[in-house]
Structure formats: C-alpha cells, structure tokens
Amino acid sequence: MGVIAEHLRIAELQRLGASASLLQMAAGQCLHEAFRGSCLGPPWYSYHGARAPEGPTLVPLWDHGSRVCGLRETERGLEFIEFSIEDPSGLERLAGTEQGFWATRVDFLYECDLADEVLRSAAERVGFRFLERYLRSREAAEEQLGSFGAHRAWLRELVAGIDRDAASV
C-alpha cells in the first residue's frame, strides 16, 4: 500500500493509539539522550524515495542508519516493524504493542552498554513498564545469548510475552 502522507503521519499515529512519548519521539522531540541516535523522528528516507514493504500502509516513526522503524495496522492488529531501505521485503516484525516495541529499543540500548541508571531513566521517560522483567530475563539468559540467532530468538519470545501482557491490561 505504501507510506502514509507525511502531513498525516502524526494524526495516524494518534489514531493507532501511540502514547504521548512515542508521538513526541516520532515528531523529533528527544525525551532522553539515550534515544537520540536511534529513536528520533521525523523519518527522512520514507519520504525521499525509499520503498516501503508490501502490505498495509506504513506509518514511519524514524530512521536509524539505513533502517526504518514504523507502525502499521494489519488484519491481526498493530505491527511495529523495522526494515532496510535497501531491502524492504526483508522486514522484521518487532512487536504487536508499544510496550513490546519499547522492549526492543531498550534491548538495543542495553547492547550499547549503557549504565544501569541511564537505561532505567530512559525506560521510565518513555513509559516502558516491563524493564524489571526485561532485566531479569536478560540476566537469566545471558550465557545462551552468544550468537545473533540465539539473541534474536530470546528477544522475540520475551517481546511476545510482553505483548500478551500489555494487550490484556
């Protein structure tokens, strides 16, 4: 379907139920310095020639390098995705809820070796309610996360649980 018109992007994020913090970050307001390099809109590539993945209309959040994070509404519900502008068909479904999406962003920050208090402050600033669960799970699985595939499988399982719990609240 393509990409939502740029002037409709924030209104569509609101319609889809994005939190105030997600709306602010997507609009370019940096709520915490930890997110500045990886989670800050507005997106550029989606409105300057990059192709979008096939499927429902994409509402881009921001770019990170040559990757785009976005949200779209499918028949099964919301879907936070990320894809490379060089291969949009290789999209990755990150989460089905905003809380699950923040888990993936917190995991990225964790991988950047941020100090614990910085990670906690960033998570609190965007309203991520599952930080303690994330940290406990990460600590318990740490020795099994030696490969990219193992880390990806662990994160996918964690996010699925957070999505289930966040959706039931």
N, C-alpha and C positions, 0 to 999 in steps of 0.2 A: 503494500500500500504506500510506502514511502514515509516521509517525515512530516510531522505537523508543521504548519506555517509558523515561522519564528514569532510573529506577533501574538499567536495564540498559545504559545508554549506554557507560560506560567499559569494561565487560566485553565489549561487542560490538566496540568499537574494538580491544581486545586481540585478540579472536578474528580480526579482519580484518588483524592484523599491524602495527598502528600502533606506531611507535617509542616509546621511553620519553619522548622530548622532546615528541612530538605528544600523547601521553597526558597529560603534565603540563600542557601549554598548554591542552588541552581541558578539563581539570579546574580551571583557574583559576590555575595556578602560572605566574607570569611569569618566563620564563627569561632574557629580555633586554628592557630598557626599550624598545628599538625596536619590539617587537611589542605593547606594552601597549595601544595604541589600536586595533589592527586584528586581532589574532590571539590572543584570550584568551577562554576559556570561563569559566563554562559558558554555553551558549546560553540565551536567555530567550524569544525570540519563538516558537520551535518548540514550546514547552510552555505558551504562553499565547495560544492562539487563531490563530496564523498557519497558513495552509495550506502543505502540502508539495507539491512537484511530483509529478505522476503517475509511477508506475513503482515500482521496488524500494524497500524500506524505507530511509528516510533515517536516518543516524546523524549528527546535527548536531554540529559542532565548536564553533562560536561564531558570534556575530552581529557585524557591523560596520556601524553605522548601521542602515539598514533591509534589509540583506542578510544572508543566512545562508550560511555555508560548511559543507559536510558531506561525508560519505563514504557511498557505497552500493555494494552488490555486485550487479553485473549478470551476465547470461549470458556476457558477454565479459570479465569481470573487475572489478576495483575501478574506481571512478569518483569522483574528487573533483569536487564541483560547487559552484556558487555561484548564488544566485537572490535576487530581490527578494521580500520578503513581500507586496508589492503586486501582483506578477505572477509567481507561482511557475512558470507554464508557460514563461516566458522564461528557463529555467535555462541556465547556461553550464557546459559540461564543461571543467574546468580541467586535469585531468591524470588519468593512469591509475596513477601511482605516487606515493609520498610525496615522492620526490626531485623529480619534475615539479611537484608541488604547491608544494614549497618554492621552486622557481624562480619561480612566480607571486607568491609572497609577497615574495621578495627583489626582484622587479621593482617591486612596489608601493613597497617601502622605497626603492629606487633613485629612483623617481619623486618621492619626498618629499625628495630632495636631501640624504640623509644623508651624513655624512663617510665616506670610504672605510674608515677603520679601524672605524667603528661598524657599517657594513654587513658587513665581514669578521667582526667579533666576533659579530654576530647570527647570521650564516650558520653559523659554527662552533658556536655554542651549540645549534642545533637539528640539527646533523649534516648540513647541506647540503653534499654532496660535489662539486657542479658549479659552484661560484662562479666559478672562473677561466674556465671555459667560458662561463658567462653573461656575464661582464665582457668577454671577447674578442668574443663575438658582438654584444653591445650596442655596443661601440665601432665595430666594423666596419659595423654597420647604422645608426648614429646619424643620418646625413644622410637616410636613407629613412624615418625614423620620425616624420615631421611630422604625420601625420594619425592619428586614432584607429584607423581601419581598417588602416592600414599597421603600426602598432604591434601591434595585435591579431594580425595575420597573422604577423608576425615572432615574437611570443611563442608562438603556437600551434605554429609549426614548431620552434622551439627546444625547447619542452616535449615535443613528440613524439619528438625525438631523445634527450632526457634520459630519457624513459620507456622507450624501446627499450634504451638502455644500462643503465639501472638495473635493468630486468627481467632482463637477461642476466647479472647478477652473482650 
